[in-house]
């Protein structure tokens, strides 16, 4: 099925970032992806995003839907035809929207599980929690905006953090539907936006059964580092050709497309 470019307004996007032991992160990534490092650390986290007016890009905005969504993600890089390319690998997406859960892998790339969200947003403080319907994942986060990005081991300042995440606009994930899963490909989608303004946050509480799992992340190998908040961004989500995880003759890795 031809997947259309989707348009939306990102009403709120909270990136909760973890610094991760590179060797631990590498074990969780499909080849040929490898962790993208920042100051010697792998970068992972949770993207907690409220979308409005989600629709095919040709449709009027008034027909769009609103939803709460979450994605667990790793910053990654790989060898492309023009050199090193960057993006994010997304092992899991969740949503409170039946439409998003149905459309993931059909109208746009990437499977979406169902989850129940609770949010409280005062403008300066965002508290958000969710539990997935399959009971596999629980997340609870509270973050408050600050004037400057301080205490981060991943980024020296806000400008460095913003540039890092803007460069990773390609999202890669396992194919969605039973029977469509291919061991040699990942779904790919690129986020486009003309606006990119981030506000630093101080994380006052954070729990994730994904990052807190000692079998996945040995104690001390995944630590909450910082959070960044974005609001009211017009955005387009453009499907890309599947990302090949196969290797060509001679060992060269296949690029996206």
C-alpha beads as a LAMMPS data file, in Angstrom:
LAMMPS data file: protein, C-alpha beads

257 atoms
256 bonds

1 atom types
1 bond types

-500.0 500.0 xlo xhi
-500.0 500.0 ylo yhi
-500.0 500.0 zlo zhi

Masses

1 110.0

Atoms # bond

1 1 1 0.000 0.000 0.000
2 1 1 1.238 3.481 -0.891
3 1 1 1.681 5.377 2.374
4 1 1 0.847 9.100 2.260
5 1 1 2.759 11.923 3.875
6 1 1 0.940 12.798 7.121
7 1 1 0.550 16.340 8.478
8 1 1 -0.016 17.343 12.095
9 1 1 0.537 19.937 14.775
10 1 1 2.843 18.872 17.585
11 1 1 1.060 20.494 20.513
12 1 1 3.588 19.173 23.032
13 1 1 6.715 17.051 22.637
14 1 1 8.686 16.114 25.734
15 1 1 11.973 14.311 25.121
16 1 1 13.201 12.523 28.248
17 1 1 16.806 11.589 27.546
18 1 1 18.921 8.820 29.050
19 1 1 22.685 8.435 28.822
20 1 1 23.420 4.786 28.157
21 1 1 26.496 2.572 28.170
22 1 1 27.393 2.270 24.450
23 1 1 28.039 -1.494 24.672
24 1 1 24.642 -2.070 26.271
25 1 1 22.869 0.077 23.670
26 1 1 24.658 -1.708 20.817
27 1 1 23.251 -5.068 21.930
28 1 1 19.705 -3.719 21.558
29 1 1 20.083 -2.454 17.993
30 1 1 19.611 -4.378 14.747
31 1 1 22.590 -4.415 12.399
32 1 1 23.850 -2.323 10.685
33 1 1 22.724 0.353 13.149
34 1 1 25.123 1.453 15.871
35 1 1 24.690 3.908 18.779
36 1 1 25.269 7.547 17.979
37 1 1 27.463 8.831 20.780
38 1 1 27.502 12.201 22.485
39 1 1 30.393 12.922 24.845
40 1 1 31.135 9.197 24.986
41 1 1 27.600 8.094 25.856
42 1 1 24.869 6.454 23.820
43 1 1 21.681 8.530 23.742
44 1 1 18.262 6.948 24.309
45 1 1 14.969 8.120 25.711
46 1 1 11.227 8.511 25.574
47 1 1 9.430 10.854 23.212
48 1 1 6.087 11.848 24.784
49 1 1 4.118 13.652 22.125
50 1 1 0.637 15.131 21.880
51 1 1 -0.488 15.476 18.271
52 1 1 -3.397 17.439 16.857
53 1 1 -4.870 17.667 13.353
54 1 1 -3.223 14.398 12.284
55 1 1 -4.281 13.750 8.691
56 1 1 -2.963 13.021 5.195
57 1 1 -1.113 16.145 4.072
58 1 1 -3.694 16.836 1.348
59 1 1 -6.612 16.883 3.815
60 1 1 -7.883 20.093 5.498
61 1 1 -6.662 20.528 9.082
62 1 1 -10.203 20.437 10.504
63 1 1 -10.445 16.731 9.663
64 1 1 -7.418 15.812 11.777
65 1 1 -7.433 13.803 15.005
66 1 1 -5.788 14.471 18.386
67 1 1 -3.835 11.841 20.341
68 1 1 -1.304 11.177 23.094
69 1 1 1.635 9.077 21.953
70 1 1 4.959 7.728 23.212
71 1 1 8.038 6.263 21.557
72 1 1 11.020 4.610 23.199
73 1 1 14.027 5.402 21.022
74 1 1 17.774 5.226 20.521
75 1 1 19.913 7.721 18.608
76 1 1 21.661 5.712 15.897
77 1 1 23.984 6.058 12.961
78 1 1 24.891 3.940 9.953
79 1 1 27.071 4.047 6.853
80 1 1 25.184 5.500 3.890
81 1 1 26.276 6.158 0.306
82 1 1 27.408 9.688 1.190
83 1 1 28.969 8.805 4.551
84 1 1 27.627 8.521 8.078
85 1 1 23.872 9.087 8.426
86 1 1 21.894 9.546 11.646
87 1 1 18.398 8.867 12.914
88 1 1 16.538 7.096 15.695
89 1 1 15.674 3.432 16.159
90 1 1 12.245 2.987 17.786
91 1 1 11.691 -0.427 19.407
92 1 1 8.209 0.526 20.606
93 1 1 5.477 3.107 19.934
94 1 1 2.276 3.457 21.971
95 1 1 -0.833 5.610 21.585
96 1 1 -4.237 6.275 23.131
97 1 1 -5.746 6.478 19.649
98 1 1 -7.532 3.531 18.087
99 1 1 -6.994 5.152 14.690
100 1 1 -3.228 5.466 15.185
101 1 1 -2.995 1.876 16.383
102 1 1 -4.864 0.661 13.332
103 1 1 -3.056 2.914 10.859
104 1 1 0.486 2.161 12.082
105 1 1 2.069 0.057 9.352
106 1 1 -0.891 0.661 7.059
107 1 1 -1.272 4.402 6.439
108 1 1 2.128 5.265 7.915
109 1 1 5.216 3.290 8.981
110 1 1 5.653 1.718 12.394
111 1 1 3.407 -0.366 14.670
112 1 1 1.604 1.363 17.557
113 1 1 0.467 -0.415 20.702
114 1 1 -2.489 0.835 22.728
115 1 1 -1.941 2.607 26.062
116 1 1 -3.893 4.600 28.645
117 1 1 -2.405 8.048 29.324
118 1 1 -2.782 10.501 32.184
119 1 1 -1.437 14.029 31.714
120 1 1 -1.209 17.251 33.677
121 1 1 0.320 20.243 31.920
122 1 1 0.530 23.620 33.637
123 1 1 2.796 25.141 31.003
124 1 1 5.852 25.184 33.255
125 1 1 5.464 21.599 34.513
126 1 1 4.420 18.495 32.606
127 1 1 3.436 15.302 34.414
128 1 1 2.635 12.345 32.226
129 1 1 2.146 8.645 32.833
130 1 1 0.883 5.725 30.804
131 1 1 0.422 1.988 30.994
132 1 1 0.188 -0.143 27.872
133 1 1 -2.871 -2.298 27.314
134 1 1 -0.689 -5.404 27.121
135 1 1 0.807 -4.478 30.550
136 1 1 4.316 -4.723 29.081
137 1 1 5.277 -1.118 29.779
138 1 1 4.711 1.570 32.401
139 1 1 6.078 5.112 32.307
140 1 1 5.742 8.070 34.678
141 1 1 7.549 11.390 34.158
142 1 1 7.432 14.857 35.696
143 1 1 9.574 17.659 34.269
144 1 1 9.695 21.405 34.920
145 1 1 11.026 24.036 32.516
146 1 1 14.251 25.849 33.383
147 1 1 16.101 28.849 31.982
148 1 1 19.184 26.846 30.945
149 1 1 20.234 23.272 30.278
150 1 1 22.371 22.323 33.277
151 1 1 23.718 19.110 34.733
152 1 1 23.633 17.170 31.456
153 1 1 26.485 14.791 30.632
154 1 1 25.191 14.361 27.074
155 1 1 25.124 17.988 25.908
156 1 1 27.180 21.032 26.795
157 1 1 24.323 23.458 26.188
158 1 1 20.874 23.776 24.661
159 1 1 22.196 24.613 21.188
160 1 1 24.201 21.376 21.078
161 1 1 21.194 19.345 22.200
162 1 1 18.877 20.966 19.647
163 1 1 21.315 20.348 16.793
164 1 1 21.796 16.709 17.852
165 1 1 18.090 15.896 17.795
166 1 1 17.283 17.891 14.667
167 1 1 19.863 15.865 12.735
168 1 1 18.155 12.606 13.777
169 1 1 14.896 13.151 11.907
170 1 1 14.656 9.679 10.337
171 1 1 12.794 7.131 12.483
172 1 1 13.400 3.407 11.948
173 1 1 11.271 0.584 13.358
174 1 1 10.319 -3.035 12.789
175 1 1 7.548 -3.590 10.205
176 1 1 4.131 -3.668 11.739
177 1 1 1.683 -6.256 10.531
178 1 1 1.832 -10.029 11.001
179 1 1 2.994 -11.513 7.753
180 1 1 4.680 -8.267 6.628
181 1 1 7.639 -8.551 8.981
182 1 1 10.870 -8.953 7.021
183 1 1 14.141 -9.736 8.705
184 1 1 16.073 -7.679 6.157
185 1 1 14.148 -4.388 6.364
186 1 1 13.015 -1.687 8.787
187 1 1 10.185 0.787 8.221
188 1 1 11.409 4.368 7.809
189 1 1 9.747 7.766 8.189
190 1 1 11.202 11.294 8.250
191 1 1 9.948 14.220 10.354
192 1 1 9.915 17.589 8.573
193 1 1 9.294 20.892 10.350
194 1 1 10.335 24.487 9.708
195 1 1 10.332 25.246 13.445
196 1 1 12.733 23.786 15.979
197 1 1 12.654 25.513 19.337
198 1 1 13.436 23.587 22.517
199 1 1 13.031 24.541 26.162
200 1 1 15.273 22.771 28.703
201 1 1 13.626 20.954 31.588
202 1 1 14.637 19.561 34.947
203 1 1 13.382 16.023 35.474
204 1 1 11.935 15.751 38.975
205 1 1 10.700 12.158 38.619
206 1 1 11.072 9.507 35.946
207 1 1 10.231 5.822 35.820
208 1 1 10.171 3.560 32.792
209 1 1 9.794 -0.198 33.050
210 1 1 11.730 -0.346 29.762
211 1 1 14.844 1.510 30.962
212 1 1 14.505 0.247 34.550
213 1 1 14.568 -3.410 33.446
214 1 1 17.852 -4.864 34.840
215 1 1 17.826 -7.668 32.288
216 1 1 17.856 -5.119 29.485
217 1 1 19.955 -2.438 31.198
218 1 1 22.284 -3.607 33.987
219 1 1 22.210 -1.251 37.004
220 1 1 23.897 2.048 36.215
221 1 1 23.960 1.504 32.445
222 1 1 20.951 3.775 31.689
223 1 1 20.592 7.029 33.648
224 1 1 18.144 9.914 33.180
225 1 1 20.192 12.845 31.884
226 1 1 17.910 15.704 30.842
227 1 1 14.605 16.606 29.210
228 1 1 13.631 18.989 26.430
229 1 1 10.205 20.435 25.666
230 1 1 8.792 21.570 22.329
231 1 1 5.379 23.099 21.642
232 1 1 3.120 24.027 18.715
233 1 1 5.193 22.748 15.819
234 1 1 3.703 22.233 12.357
235 1 1 5.087 18.889 11.199
236 1 1 4.963 16.474 8.279
237 1 1 5.771 12.748 8.542
238 1 1 7.061 11.426 5.206
239 1 1 7.418 7.661 4.614
240 1 1 10.737 6.588 3.127
241 1 1 11.726 3.482 1.245
242 1 1 12.341 0.575 3.646
243 1 1 15.753 0.541 5.316
244 1 1 17.670 -2.556 4.285
245 1 1 19.483 -4.368 7.085
246 1 1 20.999 -6.856 4.627
247 1 1 24.624 -6.626 3.548
248 1 1 25.720 -6.461 -0.023
249 1 1 28.395 -8.584 -1.597
250 1 1 31.742 -7.571 -0.228
251 1 1 30.236 -6.598 3.129
252 1 1 28.997 -3.093 2.297
253 1 1 25.908 -2.126 4.253
254 1 1 22.776 -1.165 2.389
255 1 1 21.460 2.399 2.903
256 1 1 17.882 3.542 3.297
257 1 1 16.093 3.020 0.024

Bonds

1 1 1 2
2 1 2 3
3 1 3 4
4 1 4 5
5 1 5 6
6 1 6 7
7 1 7 8
8 1 8 9
9 1 9 10
10 1 10 11
11 1 11 12
12 1 12 13
13 1 13 14
14 1 14 15
15 1 15 16
16 1 16 17
17 1 17 18
18 1 18 19
19 1 19 20
20 1 20 21
21 1 21 22
22 1 22 23
23 1 23 24
24 1 24 25
25 1 25 26
26 1 26 27
27 1 27 28
28 1 28 29
29 1 29 30
30 1 30 31
31 1 31 32
32 1 32 33
33 1 33 34
34 1 34 35
35 1 35 36
36 1 36 37
37 1 37 38
38 1 38 39
39 1 39 40
40 1 40 41
41 1 41 42
42 1 42 43
43 1 43 44
44 1 44 45
45 1 45 46
46 1 46 47
47 1 47 48
48 1 48 49
49 1 49 50
50 1 50 51
51 1 51 52
52 1 52 53
53 1 53 54
54 1 54 55
55 1 55 56
56 1 56 57
57 1 57 58
58 1 58 59
59 1 59 60
60 1 60 61
61 1 61 62
62 1 62 63
63 1 63 64
64 1 64 65
65 1 65 66
66 1 66 67
67 1 67 68
68 1 68 69
69 1 69 70
70 1 70 71
71 1 71 72
72 1 72 73
73 1 73 74
74 1 74 75
75 1 75 76
76 1 76 77
77 1 77 78
78 1 78 79
79 1 79 80
80 1 80 81
81 1 81 82
82 1 82 83
83 1 83 84
84 1 84 85
85 1 85 86
86 1 86 87
87 1 87 88
88 1 88 89
89 1 89 90
90 1 90 91
91 1 91 92
92 1 92 93
93 1 93 94
94 1 94 95
95 1 95 96
96 1 96 97
97 1 97 98
98 1 98 99
99 1 99 100
100 1 100 101
101 1 101 102
102 1 102 103
103 1 103 104
104 1 104 105
105 1 105 106
106 1 106 107
107 1 107 108
108 1 108 109
109 1 109 110
110 1 110 111
111 1 111 112
112 1 112 113
113 1 113 114
114 1 114 115
115 1 115 116
116 1 116 117
117 1 117 118
118 1 118 119
119 1 119 120
120 1 120 121
121 1 121 122
122 1 122 123
123 1 123 124
124 1 124 125
125 1 125 126
126 1 126 127
127 1 127 128
128 1 128 129
129 1 129 130
130 1 130 131
131 1 131 132
132 1 132 133
133 1 133 134
134 1 134 135
135 1 135 136
136 1 136 137
137 1 137 138
138 1 138 139
139 1 139 140
140 1 140 141
141 1 141 142
142 1 142 143
143 1 143 144
144 1 144 145
145 1 145 146
146 1 146 147
147 1 147 148
148 1 148 149
149 1 149 150
150 1 150 151
151 1 151 152
152 1 152 153
153 1 153 154
154 1 154 155
155 1 155 156
156 1 156 157
157 1 157 158
158 1 158 159
159 1 159 160
160 1 160 161
161 1 161 162
162 1 162 163
163 1 163 164
164 1 164 165
165 1 165 166
166 1 166 167
167 1 167 168
168 1 168 169
169 1 169 170
170 1 170 171
171 1 171 172
172 1 172 173
173 1 173 174
174 1 174 175
175 1 175 176
176 1 176 177
177 1 177 178
178 1 178 179
179 1 179 180
180 1 180 181
181 1 181 182
182 1 182 183
183 1 183 184
184 1 184 185
185 1 185 186
186 1 186 187
187 1 187 188
188 1 188 189
189 1 189 190
190 1 190 191
191 1 191 192
192 1 192 193
193 1 193 194
194 1 194 195
195 1 195 196
196 1 196 197
197 1 197 198
198 1 198 199
199 1 199 200
200 1 200 201
201 1 201 202
202 1 202 203
203 1 203 204
204 1 204 205
205 1 205 206
206 1 206 207
207 1 207 208
208 1 208 209
209 1 209 210
210 1 210 211
211 1 211 212
212 1 212 213
213 1 213 214
214 1 214 215
215 1 215 216
216 1 216 217
217 1 217 218
218 1 218 219
219 1 219 220
220 1 220 221
221 1 221 222
222 1 222 223
223 1 223 224
224 1 224 225
225 1 225 226
226 1 226 227
227 1 227 228
228 1 228 229
229 1 229 230
230 1 230 231
231 1 231 232
232 1 232 233
233 1 233 234
234 1 234 235
235 1 235 236
236 1 236 237
237 1 237 238
238 1 238 239
239 1 239 240
240 1 240 241
241 1 241 242
242 1 242 243
243 1 243 244
244 1 244 245
245 1 245 246
246 1 246 247
247 1 247 248
248 1 248 249
249 1 249 250
250 1 250 251
251 1 251 252
252 1 252 253
253 1 253 254
254 1 254 255
255 1 255 256
256 1 256 257
